[in-house]
Amino acid sequence: MEVSEACSKKKSPLSTCTACMDECPHGALIIEERTLKLDEKACSLCGVCITVCPQQAIKGQSPARKVIQDYLSLQDDSPLPSFL
């Protein structure tokens, strides 16, 4: 998992976006030195942050999904993907 330069917090420390931080069940996304960072020790690689990021700025494996009768189904009660 990695927070890319597309992150609004990396582009501007004054950004109010906290979508990934709010949804991370382990508190693995933190603000350090006025930028968003991933605490690799706390991260469980669940991929929830990837799914909720409105900038698609977090790189890694997103939660398992499948399409059933033209509907997107997420496993483990994961949040829905965000739209830009």
Beta strands, then each sheet from edge to edge (+ up, - down):
strand 1: 2-3
strand 2: 29-32
strand 3: 35-38
strand 4: 58-59
strand 5: 65-68
strand 6: 71-74
sheet 1: 1+ 4-
sheet 2: 2+ 3-
sheet 3: 5+ 6-
end
